[in-house]
């Protein structure tokens, strides 16, 4: 019998396994990848330094390619851009495999048991509580049951285990507009951009964006995410390569290519049940605007380990004993996710013309956008000149909608600041559902 069985050795699962083992718990960590492939995941491979500082981690040199002081965001016509740069706030361009191996080795050094090439296939549910996980050895097909006091779903966007609890009221589905389908290539290039860049374009990256993240001299991570069921990201990728000067005719070699799916929304309403915890992408612990989730998933794993250890110390595995994960996550990172989910809904309602005008008119300053992305209130820069401009093009309602979005971001934040104990959860969840429908009705319709 294990204290904790963690399914998925990604950033969330490895962090939880490490922290739980450090606290003296008997931990089993399983992952479907072979040992040497842990960490090999398709994403933008970027991580803000503040996440590492919060967790007290220092990366070895082999875990990242380079460090950048900020990022640039370009309008669809590429005539306007915002430079998001702040002193002391850097972004790591990760070597994703080496970073994953680093986190895994920390977990193993802490005393965690690891089974690679092992797939979690289902939950063991008895007497109204999860008692463990059914697993299968992918090398020989052997099946076994891993019993644990607490079972953890860290399987990513597939949410292999969480989905099994749907008939018990745990699982929460995800809509198409909250899901980004991605395609990415790591390429060797003749020239390397100085800063990471994001390109907005509702035609060529519908509901998402294209990114170009340098990984040191002569190497670039380039890709895009689009809202599910809108377009083929691989076909659009090729179109972007032809229209971006930093890529067109400059790609020497494709080092790696692949696709994936990421959630881009507020966190799951509750990440715990009797004997069960969900973290990382499985619990939608991501940034709703861009779908990035490395830092937030590590935070979720860290918080979950603390709550699990405290519950087991009391001899409890029930939902109420694990509720502290919901409370601690929602009132910290979840607050930020809630506000940014509102902004995502607004952004996805816009067309290229309005995004071009908005960035050209400086409606949101770089510093204010940075603060909003870190969870602070969104401040707007709507001048008299901008008001006259949007009135002159017949779009005065756009500024009203932007103002309303800023107010609704703050209103939605309050739901998460005031996240309830288990006793008040049902009413809270119903109120959030009503408010979220209101968001789509008031700011989610196409402008």
Secondary structure as UniProt FT lines:
FT   STRAND          2..7
FT   HELIX           11..22
FT   TURN            23..24
FT   STRAND          27..30
FT   HELIX           35..37
FT   TURN            38..39
FT   STRAND          46..48
FT   HELIX           49..55
FT   HELIX           61..63
FT   STRAND          64..68
FT   STRAND          70..74
FT   TURN            76..77
FT   STRAND          81..86
FT   TURN            87..88
FT   STRAND          91..94
FT   HELIX           96..109
FT   TURN            110..111
FT   STRAND          113..115
FT   STRAND          118..126
FT   TURN            127..128
FT   STRAND          129..137
FT   TURN            138..140
FT   STRAND          143..153
FT   HELIX           156..158
FT   TURN            160..161
FT   HELIX           162..168
FT   HELIX           176..178
FT   STRAND          179..189
FT   STRAND          196..199
FT   TURN            202..204
FT   TURN            206..207
FT   STRAND          209..214
FT   TURN            217..218
FT   STRAND          219..227
FT   TURN            228..230
FT   HELIX           233..243
FT   TURN            245..250
FT   STRAND          251..263
FT   STRAND          272..273
FT   TURN            274..275
FT   STRAND          276..278
FT   HELIX           280..283
FT   TURN            288..290
FT   HELIX           294..313
FT   TURN            314..315
FT   HELIX           319..322
FT   HELIX           324..329
FT   HELIX           330..334
FT   HELIX           335..348
FT   HELIX           352..360
FT   TURN            361..362
FT   HELIX           366..373
FT   TURN            374..375
FT   HELIX           384..392
FT   TURN            393..394
FT   HELIX           396..417
FT   HELIX           422..424
FT   HELIX           425..443
//
